[in-house]
């Protein structure tokens, strides 16, 4: 399960982001990134050196997004597996996290949504890296 960013949760609550129809992407993150779930709000808060790949094309859309409800209230945001193609080694570092964000095409308006820590570090070697979100959801809204 991932950790949500406060600003991303606020954007959902304010109906600024539609999980199942908007462009929601994931990007690989290096161990140098220190998340601040209260202060970081947009993609430009994550320096380029902490991201794998060159620019926004390194991010991959999360397929088959949906949600789970309980008593008519959305409690979990879900999504299918993401394949990052041909990931090369980045400054001799492993991949430790996946950053989920709302892609607008402009880093200063692309809301950070969640950071998921991988079960085990992955050393990029030019092959694909596949991230399968937790069955409990990418973002859990019910506190469970």
Buried (B, 14 or more C-beta within 10 A) or exposed (E): BBEBBBBBBEBBEEEEBEBEEBBBBBBBBBEEBEBEBEEBBBBBBBEEEBBBBEEBEBBBEBEEBEBBEEEEEBBBBBBEEBEBEEBEEBEEBBBBBBBBBBBBEEBEEBBBBBBBBBEEEBEBEEEEBEBEBEEEBBBBBEEE
